[in-house]
Amino acid sequence: MAEATPVLFAGKGEKLANHSAHVVIMKSGKLTAVTVMPDYEGPIQPFALISVVPGDVTADRLTTLKREFVDRVDTVSAPRFAEFWEMDPCESGKAEQEWERDLTASDSGAFLGVLKTDPTKKVAKELLLDVDAQQKEGEYQLDVLSSWEELSKWLGAKGFQAPAGAQEALQPYLAAGQKILVANVDSNRIELVGGDRAQLSPVRFWTEQPYDTVPARLGIPSSPGKQELFLYVLAPDSRYQVTNYPTKFAPTNLTVDFKVKERMGEFYAGLHDLFLEKNPGTFLAEFVWDSRGCGQPCAGDALLPHELLSLGGDAFDAKLPEADVRPDPGPPSDEEQQAFEATLAGKSAKEKAEAKKAWEEERRELAARRALLERHQYVLTRLHYRYGKEELPKDPALGASSGAIEGGVALPEGKEGAASTDVKSAERNRFQTRYNSLHPNIKVVECENPEPYRWGKAPRTYRGLRKIWVAEDLTRKNRTQIDPTEVVLTSVAELGLGAKGAEPASVETPADAEEKKESACGCRTVGGGAGGFGAIGAAGAGLLAWLRRRRAR
């Protein structure tokens, strides 16, 4: 069996290839919005994109989005490189971290910058954000068809040929009552990313039918060899896992050589290949976090309201009653009433009436925005799989996992700067794939009671680039330039990196539950108790990390 993603291409006889697909699956009750963003390699001339959608999807449930919305989900959840500096031992207090700042909405009386009735009153960040869904007139002309015969006629009219094996690939989906989504692609409007490689715009649809299986095998006829599938699930209450393939947490909180910093993509590609060599047929869980957050450190802002609405939130809101979308703000508090009345001093009766009307409208708008922010809170799960021939015998099925988990967030400690790599149960989801580099203090200590080995953000005197580097665009990275065995300084015995340690955690599937009692976090260690790569120690890494860090400086 060849490998695949959820799309295939039809051209005029040339070989057209799809290397990767990013699929964002957003859930709310019985509604699901699905956004698919594939890449493309082939001649820069017109071609067709073919996918499948649930049977209730019609043209009015389809739209094209800006690429940046899916790119933002990718960046927020991607494996990241983190730097920690040893705080000056002669300074007092605990080390501060780059992410220790409050970005929550706390203002109770305004939006859009200032109150019309009180221009001096400031507002919280979230209340200034764009809350309108955005669509794009992309490079597609979209149609929904019901049969192979309709597709053949559609392709023939445009001079396109379906790739060999397309009819066989589509047959099981059509038999299950799904429809064919076909897009005529204007090659003059696609975004080139190098040579004859292009990144196509995302296509979004929404459905009221259950959507828990990704039709990844559909793309068999357009496979170039190895392919990568990135699945992002945004669900209100639960993290997600692949239920019909093994799913393991990515190795996280490992200390790595400084050279990894600007080459995170190459490093992670090599590490992923090593992981799959030891764990064939296994999906990686790389990120699980509340959508109001973005990890520690963040490579950018958390997902913004207009991004969540564009990815599907607007379709969910369209199904809500007006009372939920624009709730009654209720009576003002005594403090609010007094503050408003103070603004009326010296105004005429007409001006007072206008001010009151504006104030009441502002209160209604503020209540609507707060309700919107409250209902669009999700758990973002990122799942990743790279595969070749015979490594995707069935479409991946998704299911919710019980219990929140935490991993990749512990801070470096002690002289060696070792950080816990455990994945464990937690009150809220906070799992990220992070690789750490340490900057020891090199100043002469000239105080009587030094406090060494406190690791935190860069000192004020640091003049380097403060960008957070992440692993992205993996299908175009050289996968052999950075050897993980040379740059990973923490012991990971399961991958043959360093000294002997424990094995990685695995997300439990329904099949596993029949064999063993599910742990509180829904995860297990291959060889026994709960934990992640996290049960792996960092012994022996410190000295080597220290020496390499000094040479890098």
N, C-alpha and C positions, 0 to 999 in steps of 0.2 A: 504494500500500500504506500502510495506517495504521500507527501505532506501537504498541508493546505492552510488557508485562512478563509474568512467568510466571503471572499469575492473571487471571481474569475473574470478574465478579459477576453474580448472578441475583437479581432482586427481584420486586416485584409490579407491574411496568410502568413504574416511575420510572427515570430515567437514573442509573446508579451508576457512579462513576468511580474509577480507580486512577491516581494521579499518579506513584508511585515504588515500587520494590521493592528491598530489600536481600537479597542471596542469599549465604549463607556456604557454601562448598563445602570440606569437610574430607576429606583423603585419607590412607589408610594401606594400603599394598599394594593388594589388589584391592577393598578396601572404600571406600565413599564415603558420607559423611553430608552431607545437604543441608538447610539451614535457610532458609526463605523468610519474610520479614517485609514484607507490603505495607501501604500506607496505603489509605484509603477516603474517598470523598466522596459523600454522598447522604443521604436521609432516615434518621433514627435510628429504624429499625424493623427487624424480622428480615429477613435476606437470606442468600444462599448464596455461598460462595467456591468457585471451581472451579479446579483445576490438574491437571497430569498428573505421574505418577510412573513409574519403571521397572516392568516387569512382575513383578518378584519382590517388590515392596513389598506387605506385608499389614498388617492393622490393628495387629499387635504390633510393627511397625517404625515406627509413627507416634507422635509425642508433641508436646505443646505446651510451649514454653519461655517463660521470662520475657523481656519485651522488653529488659530491661537487658543481657542477654548479647550481643545483636546491637548494641545501642547502644554497648557497650564496644568491640566490634571497630571500629565506625564511628569512635568518638572517638580510639582509639589510632592509627588510620591516616589521619585526616583532615588536609587542608592546615591548617597552623598559622601563627600569628603569633609571632615571636620578637623580644625586645628585647635589645639589647646596649649596655652602658654602658662608656664609656671609663674605665679604671682611673686613679686619681689618679697623675699622672706622677711624683710624688715618693715613691710607695710602691714598694718593691722586690718582685721576684718576677713570675711570670707571672700573667696574668688567670685567675681561676677561672671555671668554667662551672657553671650550675645543676645540670646532670645528672652532674657528676663525683662520684659516690658509688657504693659497692660494695653491690649488692643480691643478690649470689650466695650460695647455700647453701654454707657451709664447715664447719659443725659436724659432728663425726664420731661423736657419741655420744648424741644425745637428740632428742626431739620433744615436741610439745604443751606447750611452755613450759619445763618442767624435767624432769629424770629423777626418777622416783619414788624411785630409790635415792640421788639426790644433788640435793636441792631447790635448791642454790646454783648449779648449773650452768646457764648460759644457752645458748640455741640460736639458730641463724640464722633469718632471716625466713621463707624458703620452707618450713621444716619446721614452721611454725606454721599454715600455710594450710589452708583447707578443701579436702579432696580427694574430696568426694562430689558426683556429678552431681545437678543439681536440675531438676525438671520443674514444670509448672504446670497446674492445672486451669483452663484458659482459657475463652474465650467460645465455644468450638467443640464441636460433636458431629461427629466425623470418620467418614467412610465411604470405602471403596474400591470403585469400580464398574468394570465391564469393557466397557461399550458405551454408545453414545448412547441406545439404547432404555432401558437401566437408568437412565441419568441423567434422561431425560425423565419416566419414571415417578416417580423420586425427587422431582424438582422439582414435578411436578404434585400429588403428595400433600401438599406443604407450601404450595401456592398460589403458587409462584414461576414466573417465566417466564425462560427463557434469553434472553440478549440476541441481537439479530439478528446473524447471522454466526457464532454459537457452534458450530454443528454443522460448518461448513466449517473453522473454526479447529481443532477437535479431530480432524478426520478423519485428517490425516497422522500424528498421534501414535498414534492407535488402530491405524492400519494398520501401524505399526512395532512393535506389541506392547506399547505402554505402557497404563497404566490411568488411570482418572479418580479424582482425589482430590476429594472434595466435603465441605464443612464447613457445617453449619447454624450460623449466627452469632447468638448471643444479643445483641441490640443493647443490652440493659441493662447488659452487662458490658464493652463496648468502651471504650477510653480516648480521649476527645475531646481534640483538640489545637487547637481553634479553630473556631467556627462549626459547620458540619456536616462538618468534617474529623475523621477518627479515625485512630489508629495501631493496627493490629491486632496481636495476639500472633503471634510466630513459630511456624511449623509445621515440625517436623523429621522427616525420614525417612532411612533408610539402605538401601543397596543393595549387592549383590555384583556387579551388572552394570556395565559401563563407563559412566561418567557424565562426558562431556566437552563436551556441548552443552546450553546453557541454553535451555529452551523459551520464549523471550521473546516470540515472535510470537503465542503463544496468547492474550494479553490484548488483541488488536486490538479486539474488540467492547466492551471497557470503557475504551478510551482517551479521555481528555478533550481531547487536543491534544498538547502537549509532555509527554514523560515522561522519567524518569531511572531508570537501572539501575545499581546498585552491586553489583559482584561482588567477593567476598573469597575468595581461595583460600588454604587452610592445607594445605601439603604438606610432608612431612618434609625433602626435600632440594633442591627446585627452586622458583624463582620461575615465575610463569605469565604468559601473554600470550593475547590473542585472535588466533587464527590465520587467520581468514577476513575480518577487517577490519583496516585500518591501526591500529597501536597506537603511540602516542608518549608519551614521558615528559612529565609536566607541567612547565611552566616553574617553576624553583625557585631559592631563594637570591637572589631579587630584593630590592632595597631599595625599601621603600614608605613612603608618608607615614604619620605616626602616627595619622591619623584612621581608618585601616584597622582598628586594634586591636579595638575592640568591634563592628566591622561586617564581620568576616571573611566571613560568609556572603554578604552583599550584594556585597562586593568580588569574591569568588571566582566567584560566579554571573556577574557581568559579564565577568570575565576568561575564564571558560569559554565564554561566548557568543562573545567575540571570537576565541578559539582555534578554535571550530567554524566560524566564518565563514571563517577562513583554511584550515581543515582539515576540510571536511565529511566525515561518515561515519567519523570517527576516534575510537577509544577512547583515554582517558587512563590511563596508569599513574601512580598518585599515591603509592604507598607499596610498598616492598619491604624487609622487615626480619625478622630473627630474632624469633620470638614471645616470646623471653625479654626483648626490648627493646621500647621504645615510642617511639623517635625521640629527637631532640635539638632542643628540649626536649620532655619528655613532657607530654601533657595529662592524664595519669593514670597509674596503675600499668600495667605490662605485663600481658598477659592472665594470669589466675590459673588454677591447676590445675583448680578446680571449674568454671570457665567453659569451658575446653577440653574437659573431660569432658562437660559438658552439651551442647556443640555437636557432639558425636559421639564423643569419646574413650571414653565408657563402652561404646558399641557395639563399638568396636574391641577394647577390653580383654576383653569378653565372649567373644571368639573366641580368646583366648590360652590356652595351657595354664597350669595353676595354678603350675607351676614358674617361669614368666615373671612372673606377677602377684605371687607371694610367694616370691622367691628365697631360698635358704639364705644367711644372713648370714655364714657361715664362722666360723672360730674367732676369738675376740677377740685383739687384740694384747696383748703383754706389758704395755703401758702401761694399756690398758683393764682388763685382769685385775687389775692392782695397784690401780688406782683403785677398782674395785668392791670388792675385798677390804678396802680401807681403810674402806669404809662399814659393814662388818660388826662392827667393834669394839664390844664391849659388848652384843651382841645374843644372845638365847637361840637354841638350836638351831632351834626352830620359826620364830623371826623370820628367821634366816638362810635357811632353806628358802623362806620366802615372798619374801624379798628377791631370792633367786636366780631364782625363777620369774618375778617381775616384771621383773627385768633382762633375762632371756632373751626375754621377750615384747616388751620395748621394742626389743631389738636386731632381732628379726624384723620388727616394725612399721617400724622405721627403714629396714631394707633394702628393704621393700616400697615405702615412700614414695620412696626414692631411685630405685628402678627405674621407678616411675611418672613422676617428674619427668624422668628421662632419656629415656624413650620418647616422651613428649609434648612434643617440641621440633619446631617447624615453621617454615617460611618463610611469612610472611604477605604476600600480594600483593593490592593494591587496584586494581581497574579500574573506570572510570566512563564512562558514556555518556549524553548527553542528545540526544533525537532527536524529530523530528516526522514528518510524512507522507513516505512514500517513502524514509525513511532507515534502515529495518531490513528489507531484502528477504530476509534469512535469519537463522536463529537463530545467535547468537554461539557459536563453537567455541573451546574452551580447550586450550592445549598448554603443556608445560613448556619453559622457556628454558634454554639452556646457559650456564654461567658466572655468577658473582656480579657485581653492579654496585654502584656507590656514587655518590651525588649528593645535593646539598642539605645536606651536613654540613660543608663547609669554613667556617671562621670568618672574620669580617670582618678586614681587614688595612689598615694604613696610615691616612693622614689621612682618606681618603674612606670608609673602612670597607667597601670593595668585597670581596665574597666570591665565590669561584669558583662558577660555575654549571654546571661540567662534570658530565657523567654518564659514568663510565668503568668499566673492569674493575676488580675488587677481589677480595680474598681471601674476603670475606664480604659478604652483602647488607646494604647500608645506604643506601637511597634514601628520601627523604622530600620532601614538597612544603612548603617553608618560605618565609615572607616576613618580611624583617628590617626593624627600625626601630632607629635609632641615637641614643644619648644622649651627645653629646660632653661632655667635662669643661669646666665653665665656671668652675672655681676659678682664682684667680691662682696661677701656678706660682712658688713661692718656694724652689726648691732649685737647687743648682749643676749637677747632672747628671740632668735629668728624662728619663723614659722614656715618651714619649707614644704614643698610638694602640694601646693594648692593650685589646681589647674583651672584656668578659665579663659576669658576672652582676651584678645590682643591688647597690649598696653597702648596707652594714648600716643606713645612715640612711634608706634609701628606705621610704616609708610607703604606697606605692600598692598596689593589689590585685595579687597575684602569680599570678593565674589565667593559664593559657595558653589563649588564645582560638583556636578552630578553626572551620572552615567546616562547618556542619551545618544540617540541616533546609532544604536548598537549594530544594526545590520551593515553599516558602512565602515565600521571600525576594524583595524587590524587586530586579530584575535591572538596573535602570537608575539607581539612586540613587547608586552609586559608579562613576565613570567610570575605568576602568583607565588611560586615557591621561593622566589628571590626577594619579594617585596612585602609579603605578609609576615609579620614578626610575632604574632600570637599563635600559640599552639592550636591546631585544628587537626586532630588525629584522623578523623573520618575522611578528611581530604588529603591526608599525607603532608600536612604543613606543620612542622615543628614536632614537639614531643607528644607522647601518648596522652590522649584526652578522651572525653566522652563523645558520644555521637549526637547528630543534630535532632532537633525536635521535629515532629511531623504533625500536621494538622489532621485530626482524626476524622475519618469518613464513616458513613453508616455501616460499612462492612467491618471496619475496625471495632465498632461498638459491640458487634456480636461476639468478638473474641476477647475483649477486655473491657473493664469498667472505664467509662469516660472520666477523665480528670476534670477538675473544676474549670480549666481554661480550654478544654477541648483539644489539648495538644499532648504529645507523648514523645519520649526519647526512644529512638530505635532499639536501644539496648535495655530500656527500663524506665525509670521514673520521669516525672515532668522536668522540662527544661528546654533550652534551645541549643544552638551551637554554644549557647550560654553556659552549659555545664562544663564547657571546655575551659581549662585554665589558661592563664597567660604566662605560665612559668617559662623562664628562659628568654622571653621577648625583651625584657626591659633593657638589659645591657646592650644588646645589639641595636635596639631602637635608639638608645642614647648616643652610641657611637656614630650611627648613620646620621642622626639629626645634627650632630656637631659638624660632620663633614659637609652636610648639605648647606649649613650656614656659612 
